[in-house]
Amino acid sequence: MDKKGWTLLTLSSFVFGILAMGSTLFVRIAVGAAAITLTGNLAYLSYLLAALGIGCGVPELFKNSTEKSYPILGIVFSVASTIIVTALLLTKS
């Protein structure tokens, strides 16, 4: 039986998803402090990390030889981060 392993894209998707969720916390703090420039910069960082997480995770979903749990978690965290940051920005403005 062929052992499925993790590749660099698999793990990086998960790591970028976790970092995007972490930066969402900082966006929430900046929105509460009413620091507009800081909020925009952190939101941009969060969107960038989420896009990287999705971009690294989607190709790994279509490979037969890799483990799929980390790319799925990376995509879920990235999409959740994008939705949360968008909601934070829309409710504050």
C-alpha distances in whole Angstrom, upper triangle without the diagonal:
4,6,9,13,16,18,22,23,21,23,26,26,26,29,31,31,32,34,36,36,38,40,41,43,45,46,47,49,51,51,53,55,56,55,55,54,51,50,49,48,45,45,44,42,40,39,38,36,34,34,32,30,30,30,27,25,25,23,20,20,20,17,13,12,14,14,17,19,21,22,23,25,27,28,29,31,32,34,35,37,38,40,41,43,44,46,47,49,50,52,53,55
4,6,9,13,15,19,20,18,20,23,23,23,26,28,28,29,32,33,33,35,37,38,40,42,43,44,46,48,49,51,52,54,52,52,51,48,47,46,45,42,42,41,38,37,36,35,32,31,31,29,27,27,26,23,22,22,20,17,17,17,14,11,8,10,12,15,17,19,19,21,23,24,25,27,29,30,31,33,34,36,37,39,40,42,43,45,46,48,49,51,53
4,6,10,13,16,17,15,17,20,20,20,23,25,25,26,28,30,31,32,34,35,37,39,40,41,43,45,46,48,49,51,50,49,48,45,44,44,42,40,39,38,36,34,34,33,30,29,29,27,24,25,25,21,20,21,19,16,16,17,14,11,8,9,9,13,14,16,17,19,20,21,23,25,26,27,29,31,32,33,35,36,38,40,41,42,44,46,47,48,50
4,7,10,13,14,12,13,17,17,17,19,22,22,23,25,27,27,29,31,32,34,36,37,38,40,41,42,44,46,47,46,46,45,42,41,40,39,36,35,35,32,31,30,29,26,25,25,23,21,21,21,18,16,17,16,12,13,14,11,9,6,5,6,9,11,12,13,15,17,18,19,21,23,24,25,27,28,30,32,33,34,36,37,39,40,42,43,45,47
4,7,10,11,9,10,14,15,14,16,19,19,20,23,24,25,26,29,30,31,33,34,36,38,39,40,42,44,45,44,43,42,39,38,38,36,34,33,32,30,28,28,27,24,23,24,21,19,19,19,16,15,16,15,11,13,14,11,11,7,5,6,9,11,11,12,15,16,16,18,20,21,22,24,26,27,28,30,31,33,34,36,37,39,40,42,43,45
4,7,8,6,7,10,11,11,13,15,16,17,19,21,22,23,25,26,28,30,31,33,34,36,37,39,40,41,40,40,38,36,35,34,32,30,30,29,26,25,25,23,20,20,20,17,15,16,16,13,12,14,13,10,12,14,11,12,9,6,6,9,10,8,10,13,13,13,16,18,18,19,21,23,23,25,27,28,29,31,33,34,35,37,39,40,42
4,5,5,6,9,10,11,13,14,16,17,19,20,22,23,24,26,28,29,30,32,34,35,36,39,40,41,39,39,37,35,34,33,31,29,28,27,25,24,23,21,19,19,19,16,14,15,14,11,11,13,11,9,12,13,11,12,10,7,8,10,12,10,10,14,15,13,16,18,19,19,21,23,23,25,27,28,29,31,33,34,35,37,39,39,41
4,5,5,6,9,10,10,12,14,15,16,18,20,21,22,24,26,27,28,30,32,32,34,36,37,38,36,36,34,31,31,30,28,26,26,24,21,21,21,19,16,17,16,13,12,14,13,9,10,13,12,10,13,15,13,15,13,11,12,13,14,11,11,14,15,13,15,18,18,17,20,22,22,23,26,27,27,29,31,32,32,35,37,37,39
4,6,5,6,9,10,10,12,14,15,16,18,20,21,22,25,26,26,28,30,31,32,35,36,36,35,34,32,30,29,28,26,24,24,22,20,19,18,16,14,14,13,10,9,10,9,5,7,9,8,7,10,12,11,14,13,10,11,11,12,9,8,12,13,10,12,15,15,14,17,20,19,20,23,24,24,26,28,29,30,32,34,35,36
4,6,5,7,9,10,11,13,15,16,17,19,20,22,24,25,26,28,30,31,32,34,36,36,35,34,33,31,30,29,27,25,24,23,21,19,19,18,15,14,14,12,9,11,11,7,6,9,9,6,9,12,11,13,11,8,8,8,9,6,5,9,10,8,10,13,14,14,16,18,18,20,22,23,24,26,28,29,30,32,34,35,36
4,5,5,6,9,10,11,12,14,16,17,18,20,22,23,24,26,28,29,30,32,34,35,33,33,32,29,28,28,26,23,23,22,19,18,19,17,14,14,15,12,10,12,12,9,9,12,13,10,12,15,14,16,14,11,10,10,10,6,7,11,10,8,11,14,13,13,17,18,18,20,22,23,23,25,27,28,29,31,33,34,35
4,5,5,6,8,10,10,12,14,15,16,18,20,21,22,24,26,26,28,30,31,32,30,30,28,26,25,25,22,20,20,19,16,15,16,14,11,11,12,9,7,10,10,7,8,12,12,11,13,16,16,18,17,13,13,13,12,9,8,12,11,8,11,14,12,12,15,17,16,17,20,21,21,23,26,26,27,29,31,31,33
4,6,5,6,9,10,10,12,14,15,17,19,20,21,23,25,26,27,29,30,31,30,29,28,25,24,23,22,19,19,18,16,14,14,12,9,9,10,7,4,7,8,5,5,9,10,9,11,14,14,17,16,13,12,11,11,7,6,9,8,5,7,10,9,9,12,14,13,15,17,18,19,21,23,24,24,27,28,29,31
4,6,5,6,9,10,11,12,14,15,17,19,20,22,24,25,26,28,29,30,29,29,28,25,24,24,22,20,19,19,16,14,15,14,11,10,12,10,7,9,11,9,8,11,13,11,13,16,16,18,17,14,12,11,9,5,6,8,6,4,8,9,8,9,12,13,13,15,17,18,18,21,23,23,24,27,28,29,31
4,5,5,6,9,10,10,12,14,16,17,18,20,22,23,24,26,28,29,27,27,26,23,22,22,20,17,18,17,14,13,14,13,9,10,12,10,8,11,12,10,10,14,16,14,16,19,19,21,20,17,15,14,13,9,10,12,10,7,10,12,10,10,14,14,13,15,18,18,18,21,23,23,24,27,28,28,30
4,5,5,6,9,10,10,12,15,15,16,18,20,21,22,24,26,26,25,24,23,21,19,19,17,15,15,14,11,10,11,9,6,7,9,6,5,8,10,9,10,13,15,14,16,19,20,22,22,18,17,16,14,11,10,12,10,7,9,11,9,8,11,12,11,12,16,16,15,18,20,20,21,24,25,26,27
4,5,5,6,9,10,11,13,15,15,17,19,20,21,23,25,26,25,24,23,21,19,19,18,15,14,14,12,9,10,10,7,6,9,8,5,8,11,10,9,12,15,14,15,19,20,22,22,18,17,15,13,10,9,10,8,5,7,8,5,5,8,9,8,10,13,13,13,16,18,18,19,22,23,24,26
4,5,5,6,9,10,11,13,14,16,17,19,20,22,23,25,24,24,23,20,19,20,18,15,15,16,13,10,12,13,9,9,12,11,9,12,14,13,13,16,18,17,18,22,22,24,24,20,18,16,14,11,12,12,9,7,10,10,6,8,11,11,9,12,14,14,14,17,19,18,20,23,24,24,26
4,5,5,6,9,10,11,12,14,16,17,18,20,21,23,21,21,20,17,16,17,15,12,12,13,10,8,11,10,7,8,11,10,9,12,14,14,14,17,20,19,20,24,24,27,26,22,21,19,17,14,14,15,12,10,12,13,9,9,12,12,9,12,15,14,13,16,18,17,19,22,23,23,25
4,5,5,6,9,10,10,12,15,15,16,19,20,21,20,19,19,16,14,14,13,10,10,10,8,5,7,8,5,5,9,9,8,11,13,13,14,16,19,19,20,23,24,27,27,23,22,20,18,15,14,15,12,10,11,11,7,6,9,9,6,8,11,10,10,13,15,14,15,18,20,20,22
4,5,5,7,9,10,11,13,15,15,17,19,20,20,20,20,17,15,16,15,12,11,13,11,8,10,12,9,8,12,13,11,13,16,16,15,18,21,21,21,24,26,28,28,24,22,20,18,15,15,15,12,10,11,10,6,7,9,8,5,9,11,9,9,13,14,13,15,18,18,19,21
4,5,5,7,9,10,11,13,15,16,17,19,18,19,19,15,14,16,14,11,11,13,11,8,12,13,10,11,14,14,13,16,18,18,18,21,24,23,24,27,28,30,30,26,24,22,20,17,18,18,14,13,15,14,10,11,13,12,9,12,14,12,11,15,16,14,16,19,20,20,22
4,5,5,6,9,10,11,12,14,15,17,15,16,15,12,11,12,11,7,8,10,7,6,9,10,9,10,13,14,13,16,18,18,19,21,24,24,25,28,29,32,32,28,26,24,22,19,19,19,17,14,16,15,12,11,13,12,8,11,13,11,9,13,14,13,14,17,18,17,19
4,5,5,6,9,10,10,12,14,15,15,15,15,12,10,12,12,8,7,10,9,6,9,12,10,10,14,15,14,16,19,19,19,22,25,25,25,28,30,32,32,29,27,25,22,20,20,19,16,15,15,14,11,10,12,10,6,8,10,7,6,10,11,9,11,14,15,14,17
4,5,5,6,9,10,11,13,14,14,15,16,13,11,14,13,10,10,13,12,10,13,15,13,14,17,18,17,19,22,22,22,25,28,27,28,31,33,35,35,31,29,27,24,22,22,21,18,17,18,17,13,13,15,12,9,12,13,10,9,13,13,11,13,16,16,15,18
4,5,5,6,9,10,11,12,11,13,13,9,8,11,11,7,9,12,10,9,13,14,13,14,18,18,18,20,23,23,24,26,29,29,30,33,34,37,36,33,31,29,27,24,24,24,21,19,20,19,16,15,17,15,12,13,15,12,10,14,14,11,13,16,16,15,17
4,5,5,6,9,10,10,10,10,11,8,6,8,9,6,6,10,9,8,11,13,13,14,16,18,18,20,22,23,24,26,29,29,29,33,34,37,37,33,32,29,27,25,24,24,21,19,20,19,15,15,16,14,10,11,12,10,7,10,11,8,9,12,13,11,14
4,5,5,6,9,10,11,12,13,11,8,11,12,9,9,13,13,11,14,17,16,16,19,21,20,22,24,25,25,27,31,31,31,34,36,38,39,35,33,30,28,26,26,25,22,21,21,19,16,16,17,14,11,13,13,9,8,11,10,7,9,12,11,10,13
4,5,5,6,9,9,11,13,10,9,12,13,10,11,15,14,13,16,19,18,19,22,23,23,24,27,28,28,30,33,33,34,37,39,41,41,37,35,33,30,28,28,28,25,23,24,22,19,19,20,17,15,16,16,13,11,14,14,10,12,15,14,12,15
4,5,5,6,6,8,9,6,5,9,10,8,10,13,13,13,15,17,18,18,21,23,23,25,27,28,29,31,33,34,34,38,39,42,42,38,37,34,32,29,29,29,26,24,25,24,20,20,20,19,15,16,17,14,11,14,14,10,10,14,13,11,13
4,5,5,6,7,10,9,6,9,11,10,10,13,14,14,16,18,19,19,21,23,24,25,27,29,29,31,34,34,35,38,40,42,43,39,37,35,33,30,30,29,26,25,25,23,21,20,20,18,15,15,15,12,10,12,11,7,8,11,10,7,10
4,5,8,10,13,11,9,13,15,13,13,17,18,17,19,22,22,22,25,26,26,28,30,31,32,33,37,37,37,40,42,45,45,41,39,37,34,32,32,31,28,27,27,25,22,22,22,20,17,18,18,14,13,15,13,10,11,13,11,9,12
4,6,9,11,10,9,13,14,13,14,17,18,18,20,22,23,23,26,28,28,29,32,33,33,35,38,39,39,42,44,47,47,43,41,39,36,34,34,33,31,29,29,28,25,24,25,23,20,20,20,17,15,17,16,13,13,16,14,11,13
4,6,9,9,8,11,13,13,13,16,18,18,19,22,23,23,25,27,28,29,31,33,34,35,38,39,39,42,44,47,47,44,42,40,38,35,34,34,31,30,29,28,26,24,25,23,20,20,20,17,15,16,15,12,11,13,12,9,10
4,6,5,6,9,10,11,12,14,15,16,18,20,21,22,24,26,27,28,30,31,32,34,37,38,38,41,43,46,46,43,41,39,37,34,34,33,31,29,29,28,25,24,24,23,20,20,20,18,15,16,17,13,12,15,15,11,12
4,6,5,6,9,10,10,12,14,15,16,18,20,21,22,24,26,27,28,30,31,33,35,37,37,40,42,45,45,42,41,38,37,34,33,33,31,28,28,27,25,23,23,22,19,18,19,17,14,14,15,12,10,13,14,10,10
4,5,5,6,9,10,11,12,14,15,17,18,20,21,23,24,26,27,29,30,32,34,35,36,39,41,44,44,41,40,38,36,33,32,32,30,28,27,28,25,23,23,23,19,19,20,18,15,16,17,15,12,15,17,14,13
4,5,5,6,8,10,11,12,14,15,16,18,20,21,22,24,25,27,28,30,33,34,35,37,39,42,42,38,37,35,34,31,30,30,28,25,26,25,22,21,22,21,17,17,19,17,13,15,17,14,12,16,17,14,14
4,6,5,6,9,10,10,12,14,15,16,18,20,21,22,24,26,27,28,31,32,33,35,37,40,40,37,36,33,32,29,28,28,26,23,23,23,20,18,19,18,15,14,15,13,10,12,13,10,8,12,13,11,11
4,6,5,6,9,10,10,12,14,15,16,18,20,21,22,24,26,27,29,31,31,34,36,39,39,36,35,33,32,29,27,28,26,23,23,23,20,18,18,18,15,13,15,14,10,11,13,11,9,12,14,12,12
4,5,5,6,9,10,11,12,14,15,17,18,20,21,23,24,26,28,29,31,33,35,38,38,35,34,32,31,28,26,27,25,22,22,23,20,17,19,19,15,14,17,16,12,13,16,14,12,15,17,15,15
4,5,5,6,9,10,10,12,14,15,16,18,20,21,22,24,27,28,29,31,33,36,36,32,31,29,28,25,24,24,22,19,20,20,17,15,16,16,12,12,14,13,9,12,14,12,11,15,16,15,16
4,5,5,6,9,10,10,12,14,15,16,18,20,21,22,25,26,27,29,31,34,35,32,30,28,27,24,23,23,21,18,18,18,15,13,14,13,10,9,11,10,7,8,11,9,8,12,14,13,14
4,5,5,6,9,10,10,12,14,15,16,18,20,21,23,25,26,28,30,33,34,31,30,28,27,24,22,23,21,18,18,19,16,13,14,15,12,10,13,13,10,11,14,13,11,14,17,16,16
4,5,5,6,9,10,11,12,14,15,16,18,20,22,23,25,27,29,32,32,28,28,26,25,21,20,21,19,16,16,17,15,12,14,15,11,11,14,14,11,13,16,14,14,17,19,18,19
4,5,5,6,9,10,10,12,14,15,16,18,21,22,23,25,27,30,30,27,26,23,22,19,18,18,16,13,14,14,11,9,11,11,7,7,11,10,8,10,13,12,12,15,17,17,18
4,6,5,6,9,10,10,12,14,15,16,19,20,21,24,25,29,29,26,25,23,22,19,17,18,17,14,13,14,12,8,9,11,8,6,10,11,8,9,13,13,12,15,17,17,18
4,5,5,6,9,10,10,12,14,16,18,19,20,23,24,28,28,25,24,22,22,19,17,18,17,14,13,15,13,10,12,14,11,10,13,14,12,13,17,16,16,18,21,21,21
4,5,5,6,9,10,11,12,14,16,17,19,21,22,26,25,22,22,20,19,16,14,15,14,11,11,13,10,8,11,12,9,9,13,14,12,14,17,17,17,20,22,22,23
4,5,5,6,8,10,10,12,15,16,16,19,21,24,24,21,20,18,17,14,12,13,12,9,8,10,8,4,7,9,7,7,10,11,11,12,15,16,16,18,20,21,22
4,5,5,6,8,10,11,13,15,16,18,20,23,24,21,21,18,18,16,13,14,14,10,9,12,11,7,9,12,10,9,12,14,13,14,17,18,18,19,22,23,23
4,5,5,6,8,10,12,13,15,17,18,21,22,19,19,17,17,14,12,14,13,10,10,13,12,9,11,14,12,12,15,17,16,17,20,21,21,23,25,26,26
4,5,5,6,9,11,11,13,15,17,20,20,16,16,14,14,11,8,10,10,6,6,9,8,6,9,11,11,11,14,16,15,17,19,20,21,23,25,26,27
4,5,5,6,9,10,11,13,15,18,19,16,16,13,14,11,8,9,10,7,5,9,9,6,8,11,11,11,13,16,16,16,19,21,21,22,25,26,27
4,6,6,7,9,11,13,14,18,18,16,17,14,16,13,10,12,13,10,9,12,13,10,11,15,14,14,17,19,18,19,22,23,23,25,28,29,29
4,6,6,7,10,12,12,16,16,13,14,12,13,11,8,10,12,9,9,12,13,11,13,16,16,16,19,20,20,21,24,25,26,27,30,31,32
4,6,5,7,9,11,14,14,11,11,9,10,8,4,7,9,6,6,10,11,10,11,14,15,15,18,20,20,21,23,25,26,27,29,31,32
4,5,5,7,10,13,14,12,13,10,12,11,7,8,11,9,8,11,13,12,12,15,16,16,18,21,21,22,24,26,26,28,30,32,32
4,5,6,7,11,12,11,12,11,13,12,9,11,14,12,11,15,16,15,16,19,20,19,22,24,25,25,28,29,30,31,33,35,36
4,5,5,8,9,7,8,7,10,9,7,9,12,11,11,14,16,15,16,19,20,20,23,25,25,26,29,30,31,32,34,36,37
4,6,8,10,8,9,6,9,10,7,8,11,11,10,13,15,15,15,18,20,20,22,24,25,26,28,30,31,32,34,36,37
4,6,9,9,11,9,13,13,10,11,15,15,13,16,19,18,18,21,23,23,24,27,28,28,30,33,33,34,36,38,39
4,6,6,9,9,13,13,11,13,16,16,15,18,20,20,21,24,25,25,27,29,30,31,33,35,36,37,39,41,42
4,6,8,9,13,14,13,14,17,18,18,20,22,23,23,26,27,28,30,32,33,34,36,38,39,40,42,44,45
4,7,9,13,14,13,15,18,18,19,21,23,23,24,27,28,29,31,33,34,35,37,38,39,41,43,44,46
4,6,9,10,10,12,14,14,15,18,19,20,21,24,25,26,28,29,30,32,34,35,36,38,40,41,43
4,6,7,8,10,11,13,14,16,17,18,20,22,23,24,26,27,29,30,32,33,35,36,38,39,41
4,6,6,6,9,10,11,12,14,16,17,18,20,21,23,24,26,27,29,30,32,33,35,36,38
4,6,5,6,9,10,11,12,14,16,16,18,20,21,22,24,26,27,28,30,32,33,35,36
4,5,5,6,9,10,10,12,14,15,16,18,20,21,22,24,26,27,28,30,31,33,35
4,5,5,6,9,10,10,12,14,15,16,18,20,21,22,24,26,27,28,30,32,33
4,5,5,6,9,10,11,12,14,15,17,18,20,21,22,24,26,27,28,30,32
4,5,5,6,8,10,10,12,14,15,16,18,20,21,22,24,26,27,28,30
4,5,5,6,9,10,10,12,14,15,16,18,20,21,22,24,26,27,29
4,6,5,6,8,10,11,12,14,15,16,18,20,21,22,24,26,27
4,5,5,6,8,10,11,12,14,15,16,18,20,21,22,24,26
4,6,5,6,9,10,10,12,14,15,16,18,20,21,22,24
4,5,5,6,9,10,11,12,14,15,17,18,20,21,23
4,5,5,6,9,10,11,12,14,15,17,18,20,21
4,5,5,6,9,10,11,12,14,15,16,18,20
4,5,5,6,8,10,10,12,14,15,17,18
4,6,5,6,9,10,11,12,14,16,17
4,6,5,6,9,10,11,12,14,16
4,5,5,6,9,10,11,12,14
4,5,5,6,9,10,11,12
4,5,5,6,9,10,11
4,5,5,6,9,10
4,6,5,6,9
4,6,5,6
4,6,5
4,6
4
